[in-house]
Amino acid sequence: MPWYVWLMIALVFGSVIGSLLLLRNSAKKLPLSEEQLQRIKRRNVEQDAKDAKEERR
């Protein structure tokens, strides 16, 4: 392959990796209260039970 194809491949990989690193660095945790965490956990348990019930059908 010509040298410019390798250069393009390197630029594409570099831009993808750079974008992923930027996304990781800009991600922030959501400040949730204890009550909100409990509701989320309760909904997850309910949804898991519902999914298991549907799989048994």
PDB file of N, CA, C and O in Angstrom:
ATOM      1  N   MET A   1       0.840  -1.181   0.000  1.00  0.00           N
ATOM      2  CA  MET A   1       0.000   0.000   0.000  1.00  0.00           C
ATOM      3  C   MET A   1       0.887   1.247   0.000  1.00  0.00           C
ATOM      4  O   MET A   1       1.974   1.251   0.577  1.00  0.00           O
ATOM      5  N   PRO A   2       0.415   2.273  -0.640  1.00  0.00           N
ATOM      6  CA  PRO A   2       1.195   3.521  -0.637  1.00  0.00           C
ATOM      7  C   PRO A   2       1.236   4.153   0.750  1.00  0.00           C
ATOM      8  O   PRO A   2       0.419   3.841   1.617  1.00  0.00           O
ATOM      9  N   TRP A   3       2.200   5.045   0.940  1.00  0.00           N
ATOM     10  CA  TRP A   3       2.417   5.658   2.247  1.00  0.00           C
ATOM     11  C   TRP A   3       1.230   6.488   2.696  1.00  0.00           C
ATOM     12  O   TRP A   3       0.950   6.567   3.892  1.00  0.00           O
ATOM     13  N   TYR A   4       0.524   7.113   1.751  1.00  0.00           N
ATOM     14  CA  TYR A   4      -0.587   7.981   2.158  1.00  0.00           C
ATOM     15  C   TYR A   4      -1.784   7.188   2.667  1.00  0.00           C
ATOM     16  O   TYR A   4      -2.588   7.716   3.435  1.00  0.00           O
ATOM     17  N   VAL A   5      -1.915   5.933   2.256  1.00  0.00           N
ATOM     18  CA  VAL A   5      -2.982   5.091   2.803  1.00  0.00           C
ATOM     19  C   VAL A   5      -2.696   4.790   4.273  1.00  0.00           C
ATOM     20  O   VAL A   5      -3.596   4.834   5.112  1.00  0.00           O
ATOM     21  N   TRP A   6      -1.434   4.485   4.573  1.00  0.00           N
ATOM     22  CA  TRP A   6      -1.048   4.241   5.970  1.00  0.00           C
ATOM     23  C   TRP A   6      -1.244   5.494   6.811  1.00  0.00           C
ATOM     24  O   TRP A   6      -1.649   5.413   7.971  1.00  0.00           O
ATOM     25  N   LEU A   7      -0.955   6.649   6.227  1.00  0.00           N
ATOM     26  CA  LEU A   7      -1.160   7.908   6.931  1.00  0.00           C
ATOM     27  C   LEU A   7      -2.642   8.122   7.232  1.00  0.00           C
ATOM     28  O   LEU A   7      -2.988   8.541   8.336  1.00  0.00           O
ATOM     29  N   MET A   8      -3.505   7.846   6.286  1.00  0.00           N
ATOM     30  CA  MET A   8      -4.952   7.985   6.488  1.00  0.00           C
ATOM     31  C   MET A   8      -5.447   7.022   7.570  1.00  0.00           C
ATOM     32  O   MET A   8      -6.260   7.393   8.416  1.00  0.00           O
ATOM     33  N   ILE A   9      -4.946   5.780   7.533  1.00  0.00           N
ATOM     34  CA  ILE A   9      -5.341   4.795   8.553  1.00  0.00           C
ATOM     35  C   ILE A   9      -4.916   5.280   9.938  1.00  0.00           C
ATOM     36  O   ILE A   9      -5.689   5.187  10.892  1.00  0.00           O
ATOM     37  N   ALA A  10      -3.701   5.793  10.053  1.00  0.00           N
ATOM     38  CA  ALA A  10      -3.221   6.297  11.336  1.00  0.00           C
ATOM     39  C   ALA A  10      -4.059   7.485  11.802  1.00  0.00           C
ATOM     40  O   ALA A  10      -4.378   7.586  12.987  1.00  0.00           O
ATOM     41  N   LEU A  11      -4.414   8.375  10.898  1.00  0.00           N
ATOM     42  CA  LEU A  11      -5.239   9.531  11.263  1.00  0.00           C
ATOM     43  C   LEU A  11      -6.632   9.103  11.724  1.00  0.00           C
ATOM     44  O   LEU A  11      -7.169   9.664  12.679  1.00  0.00           O
ATOM     45  N   VAL A  12      -7.213   8.121  11.057  1.00  0.00           N
ATOM     46  CA  VAL A  12      -8.542   7.638  11.450  1.00  0.00           C
ATOM     47  C   VAL A  12      -8.488   7.019  12.841  1.00  0.00           C
ATOM     48  O   VAL A  12      -9.308   7.339  13.701  1.00  0.00           O
ATOM     49  N   PHE A  13      -7.519   6.131  13.059  1.00  0.00           N
ATOM     50  CA  PHE A  13      -7.395   5.510  14.381  1.00  0.00           C
ATOM     51  C   PHE A  13      -7.108   6.557  15.456  1.00  0.00           C
ATOM     52  O   PHE A  13      -7.658   6.487  16.555  1.00  0.00           O
ATOM     53  N   GLY A  14      -6.260   7.516  15.143  1.00  0.00           N
ATOM     54  CA  GLY A  14      -5.948   8.557  16.104  1.00  0.00           C
ATOM     55  C   GLY A  14      -7.165   9.396  16.458  1.00  0.00           C
ATOM     56  O   GLY A  14      -7.358   9.754  17.620  1.00  0.00           O
ATOM     57  N   SER A  15      -7.988   9.713  15.460  1.00  0.00           N
ATOM     58  CA  SER A  15      -9.172  10.525  15.754  1.00  0.00           C
ATOM     59  C   SER A  15     -10.198   9.736  16.557  1.00  0.00           C
ATOM     60  O   SER A  15     -10.853  10.302  17.431  1.00  0.00           O
ATOM     61  N   VAL A  16     -10.352   8.442  16.284  1.00  0.00           N
ATOM     62  CA  VAL A  16     -11.294   7.620  17.048  1.00  0.00           C
ATOM     63  C   VAL A  16     -10.832   7.487  18.496  1.00  0.00           C
ATOM     64  O   VAL A  16     -11.623   7.668  19.422  1.00  0.00           O
ATOM     65  N   ILE A  17      -9.569   7.175  18.690  1.00  0.00           N
ATOM     66  CA  ILE A  17      -9.042   7.020  20.053  1.00  0.00           C
ATOM     67  C   ILE A  17      -9.091   8.347  20.795  1.00  0.00           C
ATOM     68  O   ILE A  17      -9.442   8.384  21.975  1.00  0.00           O
ATOM     69  N   GLY A  18      -8.742   9.437  20.117  1.00  0.00           N
ATOM     70  CA  GLY A  18      -8.804  10.751  20.747  1.00  0.00           C
ATOM     71  C   GLY A  18     -10.225  11.119  21.156  1.00  0.00           C
ATOM     72  O   GLY A  18     -10.442  11.678  22.231  1.00  0.00           O
ATOM     73  N   SER A  19     -11.192  10.805  20.298  1.00  0.00           N
ATOM     74  CA  SER A  19     -12.591  11.097  20.629  1.00  0.00           C
ATOM     75  C   SER A  19     -13.055  10.288  21.830  1.00  0.00           C
ATOM     76  O   SER A  19     -13.755  10.809  22.698  1.00  0.00           O
ATOM     77  N   LEU A  20     -12.671   9.020  21.886  1.00  0.00           N
ATOM     78  CA  LEU A  20     -13.056   8.184  23.023  1.00  0.00           C
ATOM     79  C   LEU A  20     -12.428   8.682  24.319  1.00  0.00           C
ATOM     80  O   LEU A  20     -13.085   8.686  25.361  1.00  0.00           O
ATOM     81  N   LEU A  21     -11.185   9.094  24.270  1.00  0.00           N
ATOM     82  CA  LEU A  21     -10.527   9.628  25.467  1.00  0.00           C
ATOM     83  C   LEU A  21     -11.178  10.933  25.911  1.00  0.00           C
ATOM     84  O   LEU A  21     -11.347  11.161  27.109  1.00  0.00           O
ATOM     85  N   LEU A  22     -11.544  11.785  24.968  1.00  0.00           N
ATOM     86  CA  LEU A  22     -12.211  13.039  25.301  1.00  0.00           C
ATOM     87  C   LEU A  22     -13.571  12.774  25.932  1.00  0.00           C
ATOM     88  O   LEU A  22     -13.954  13.438  26.895  1.00  0.00           O
ATOM     89  N   LEU A  23     -14.299  11.805  25.389  1.00  0.00           N
ATOM     90  CA  LEU A  23     -15.605  11.444  25.933  1.00  0.00           C
ATOM     91  C   LEU A  23     -15.463  10.902  27.352  1.00  0.00           C
ATOM     92  O   LEU A  23     -16.258  11.243  28.228  1.00  0.00           O
ATOM     93  N   ARG A  24     -14.464  10.065  27.581  1.00  0.00           N
ATOM     94  CA  ARG A  24     -14.242   9.508  28.912  1.00  0.00           C
ATOM     95  C   ARG A  24     -13.904  10.602  29.915  1.00  0.00           C
ATOM     96  O   ARG A  24     -14.390  10.581  31.046  1.00  0.00           O
ATOM     97  N   ASN A  25     -13.081  11.550  29.511  1.00  0.00           N
ATOM     98  CA  ASN A  25     -12.666  12.619  30.419  1.00  0.00           C
ATOM     99  C   ASN A  25     -13.787  13.601  30.715  1.00  0.00           C
ATOM    100  O   ASN A  25     -13.793  14.227  31.775  1.00  0.00           O
ATOM    101  N   SER A  26     -14.728  13.746  29.806  1.00  0.00           N
ATOM    102  CA  SER A  26     -15.794  14.718  30.015  1.00  0.00           C
ATOM    103  C   SER A  26     -17.013  14.112  30.705  1.00  0.00           C
ATOM    104  O   SER A  26     -17.947  14.835  31.051  1.00  0.00           O
ATOM    105  N   ALA A  27     -17.015  12.811  30.905  1.00  0.00           N
ATOM    106  CA  ALA A  27     -18.151  12.158  31.569  1.00  0.00           C
ATOM    107  C   ALA A  27     -18.141  12.522  33.052  1.00  0.00           C
ATOM    108  O   ALA A  27     -17.091  12.530  33.693  1.00  0.00           O
ATOM    109  N   LYS A  28     -19.314  12.819  33.583  1.00  0.00           N
ATOM    110  CA  LYS A  28     -19.436  13.184  34.993  1.00  0.00           C
ATOM    111  C   LYS A  28     -20.459  12.285  35.662  1.00  0.00           C
ATOM    112  O   LYS A  28     -21.439  11.866  35.045  1.00  0.00           O
ATOM    113  N   LYS A  29     -20.223  11.998  36.913  1.00  0.00           N
ATOM    114  CA  LYS A  29     -21.172  11.206  37.682  1.00  0.00           C
ATOM    115  C   LYS A  29     -22.400  12.038  38.001  1.00  0.00           C
ATOM    116  O   LYS A  29     -22.304  13.244  38.232  1.00  0.00           O
ATOM    117  N   LEU A  30     -23.553  11.388  38.010  1.00  0.00           N
ATOM    118  CA  LEU A  30     -24.782  12.067  38.379  1.00  0.00           C
ATOM    119  C   LEU A  30     -24.914  12.088  39.896  1.00  0.00           C
ATOM    120  O   LEU A  30     -24.819  11.041  40.536  1.00  0.00           O
ATOM    121  N   PRO A  31     -25.127  13.240  40.470  1.00  0.00           N
ATOM    122  CA  PRO A  31     -25.329  13.293  41.921  1.00  0.00           C
ATOM    123  C   PRO A  31     -26.757  12.851  42.262  1.00  0.00           C
ATOM    124  O   PRO A  31     -27.711  13.600  42.051  1.00  0.00           O
ATOM    125  N   LEU A  32     -26.895  11.646  42.782  1.00  0.00           N
ATOM    126  CA  LEU A  32     -28.206  11.107  43.123  1.00  0.00           C
ATOM    127  C   LEU A  32     -28.340  11.005  44.637  1.00  0.00           C
ATOM    128  O   LEU A  32     -27.383  10.699  45.347  1.00  0.00           O
ATOM    129  N   SER A  33     -29.544  11.267  45.105  1.00  0.00           N
ATOM    130  CA  SER A  33     -29.794  11.117  46.536  1.00  0.00           C
ATOM    131  C   SER A  33     -29.980   9.632  46.855  1.00  0.00           C
ATOM    132  O   SER A  33     -30.138   8.807  45.955  1.00  0.00           O
ATOM    133  N   GLU A  34     -29.960   9.318  48.113  1.00  0.00           N
ATOM    134  CA  GLU A  34     -30.142   7.926  48.546  1.00  0.00           C
ATOM    135  C   GLU A  34     -31.516   7.413  48.139  1.00  0.00           C
ATOM    136  O   GLU A  34     -31.656   6.247  47.769  1.00  0.00           O
ATOM    137  N   GLU A  35     -32.532   8.271  48.203  1.00  0.00           N
ATOM    138  CA  GLU A  35     -33.890   7.876  47.816  1.00  0.00           C
ATOM    139  C   GLU A  35     -33.952   7.542  46.324  1.00  0.00           C
ATOM    140  O   GLU A  35     -34.596   6.568  45.933  1.00  0.00           O
ATOM    141  N   GLN A  36     -33.296   8.331  45.504  1.00  0.00           N
ATOM    142  CA  GLN A  36     -33.291   8.065  44.066  1.00  0.00           C
ATOM    143  C   GLN A  36     -32.576   6.760  43.754  1.00  0.00           C
ATOM    144  O   GLN A  36     -33.012   6.003  42.888  1.00  0.00           O
ATOM    145  N   LEU A  37     -31.470   6.491  44.461  1.00  0.00           N
ATOM    146  CA  LEU A  37     -30.757   5.232  44.256  1.00  0.00           C
ATOM    147  C   LEU A  37     -31.633   4.036  44.629  1.00  0.00           C
ATOM    148  O   LEU A  37     -31.629   3.019  43.936  1.00  0.00           O
ATOM    149  N   GLN A  38     -32.385   4.163  45.731  1.00  0.00           N
ATOM    150  CA  GLN A  38     -33.264   3.079  46.150  1.00  0.00           C
ATOM    151  C   GLN A  38     -34.356   2.831  45.107  1.00  0.00           C
ATOM    152  O   GLN A  38     -34.676   1.681  44.804  1.00  0.00           O
ATOM    153  N   ARG A  39     -34.927   3.909  44.557  1.00  0.00           N
ATOM    154  CA  ARG A  39     -35.965   3.749  43.539  1.00  0.00           C
ATOM    155  C   ARG A  39     -35.414   3.081  42.288  1.00  0.00           C
ATOM    156  O   ARG A  39     -36.078   2.237  41.686  1.00  0.00           O
ATOM    157  N   ILE A  40     -34.199   3.458  41.894  1.00  0.00           N
ATOM    158  CA  ILE A  40     -33.580   2.855  40.717  1.00  0.00           C
ATOM    159  C   ILE A  40     -33.346   1.365  40.947  1.00  0.00           C
ATOM    160  O   ILE A  40     -33.634   0.543  40.077  1.00  0.00           O
ATOM    161  N   LYS A  41     -32.823   1.022  42.125  1.00  0.00           N
ATOM    162  CA  LYS A  41     -32.579  -0.393  42.435  1.00  0.00           C
ATOM    163  C   LYS A  41     -33.875  -1.180  42.454  1.00  0.00           C
ATOM    164  O   LYS A  41     -33.925  -2.307  41.962  1.00  0.00           O
ATOM    165  N   ARG A  42     -34.940  -0.590  43.027  1.00  0.00           N
ATOM    166  CA  ARG A  42     -36.236  -1.264  43.090  1.00  0.00           C
ATOM    167  C   ARG A  42     -36.795  -1.495  41.676  1.00  0.00           C
ATOM    168  O   ARG A  42     -37.318  -2.569  41.381  1.00  0.00           O
ATOM    169  N   ARG A  43     -36.683  -0.486  40.813  1.00  0.00           N
ATOM    170  CA  ARG A  43     -37.161  -0.634  39.433  1.00  0.00           C
ATOM    171  C   ARG A  43     -36.367  -1.692  38.688  1.00  0.00           C
ATOM    172  O   ARG A  43     -36.934  -2.453  37.904  1.00  0.00           O
ATOM    173  N   ASN A  44     -35.055  -1.751  38.921  1.00  0.00           N
ATOM    174  CA  ASN A  44     -34.233  -2.767  38.264  1.00  0.00           C
ATOM    175  C   ASN A  44     -34.661  -4.163  38.678  1.00  0.00           C
ATOM    176  O   ASN A  44     -34.741  -5.062  37.841  1.00  0.00           O
ATOM    177  N   VAL A  45     -34.938  -4.353  39.970  1.00  0.00           N
ATOM    178  CA  VAL A  45     -35.383  -5.662  40.452  1.00  0.00           C
ATOM    179  C   VAL A  45     -36.729  -6.009  39.824  1.00  0.00           C
ATOM    180  O   VAL A  45     -36.935  -7.140  39.383  1.00  0.00           O
ATOM    181  N   GLU A  46     -37.645  -5.042  39.780  1.00  0.00           N
ATOM    182  CA  GLU A  46     -38.960  -5.297  39.179  1.00  0.00           C
ATOM    183  C   GLU A  46     -38.838  -5.638  37.702  1.00  0.00           C
ATOM    184  O   GLU A  46     -39.512  -6.544  37.213  1.00  0.00           O
ATOM    185  N   GLN A  47     -37.975  -4.912  36.988  1.00  0.00           N
ATOM    186  CA  GLN A  47     -37.802  -5.178  35.556  1.00  0.00           C
ATOM    187  C   GLN A  47     -37.155  -6.539  35.331  1.00  0.00           C
ATOM    188  O   GLN A  47     -37.536  -7.252  34.402  1.00  0.00           O
ATOM    189  N   ASP A  48     -36.185  -6.914  36.162  1.00  0.00           N
ATOM    190  CA  ASP A  48     -35.572  -8.235  36.041  1.00  0.00           C
ATOM    191  C   ASP A  48     -36.604  -9.333  36.259  1.00  0.00           C
ATOM    192  O   ASP A  48     -36.599 -10.335  35.544  1.00  0.00           O
ATOM    193  N   ALA A  49     -37.489  -9.157  37.238  1.00  0.00           N
ATOM    194  CA  ALA A  49     -38.530 -10.148  37.490  1.00  0.00           C
ATOM    195  C   ALA A  49     -39.492 -10.221  36.303  1.00  0.00           C
ATOM    196  O   ALA A  49     -39.911 -11.308  35.905  1.00  0.00           O
ATOM    197  N   LYS A  50     -39.834  -9.079  35.749  1.00  0.00           N
ATOM    198  CA  LYS A  50     -40.739  -9.043  34.591  1.00  0.00           C
ATOM    199  C   LYS A  50     -40.092  -9.733  33.384  1.00  0.00           C
ATOM    200  O   LYS A  50     -40.753 -10.491  32.674  1.00  0.00           O
ATOM    201  N   ASP A  51     -38.812  -9.472  33.156  1.00  0.00           N
ATOM    202  CA  ASP A  51     -38.103 -10.104  32.049  1.00  0.00           C
ATOM    203  C   ASP A  51     -38.019 -11.612  32.232  1.00  0.00           C
ATOM    204  O   ASP A  51     -38.202 -12.367  31.276  1.00  0.00           O
ATOM    205  N   ALA A  52     -37.744 -12.051  33.448  1.00  0.00           N
ATOM    206  CA  ALA A  52     -37.674 -13.488  33.722  1.00  0.00           C
ATOM    207  C   ALA A  52     -39.030 -14.155  33.500  1.00  0.00           C
ATOM    208  O   ALA A  52     -39.103 -15.273  32.990  1.00  0.00           O
ATOM    209  N   LYS A  53     -40.092 -13.469  33.882  1.00  0.00           N
ATOM    210  CA  LYS A  53     -41.450 -14.000  33.692  1.00  0.00           C
ATOM    211  C   LYS A  53     -41.767 -14.131  32.199  1.00  0.00           C
ATOM    212  O   LYS A  53     -42.368 -15.117  31.774  1.00  0.00           O
ATOM    213  N   GLU A  54     -41.361 -13.135  31.408  1.00  0.00           N
ATOM    214  CA  GLU A  54     -41.617 -13.188  29.977  1.00  0.00           C
ATOM    215  C   GLU A  54     -40.793 -14.268  29.293  1.00  0.00           C
ATOM    216  O   GLU A  54     -41.254 -14.868  28.322  1.00  0.00           O
ATOM    217  N   GLU A  55     -39.578 -14.527  29.782  1.00  0.00           N
ATOM    218  CA  GLU A  55     -38.745 -15.570  29.194  1.00  0.00           C
ATOM    219  C   GLU A  55     -39.312 -16.959  29.444  1.00  0.00           C
ATOM    220  O   GLU A  55     -39.114 -17.863  28.632  1.00  0.00           O
ATOM    221  N   ARG A  56     -40.013 -17.138  30.553  1.00  0.00           N
ATOM    222  CA  ARG A  56     -40.580 -18.438  30.864  1.00  0.00           C
ATOM    223  C   ARG A  56     -41.777 -18.771  29.981  1.00  0.00           C
ATOM    224  O   ARG A  56     -42.165 -19.935  29.888  1.00  0.00           O
ATOM    225  N   ARG A  57     -42.358 -17.791  29.344  1.00  0.00           N
ATOM    226  CA  ARG A  57     -43.528 -18.049  28.491  1.00  0.00           C
ATOM    227  C   ARG A  57     -43.180 -18.826  27.266  1.00  0.00           C
ATOM    228  O   ARG A  57     -44.056 -19.121  26.453  1.00  0.00           O
TER     229      ARG A  57
END
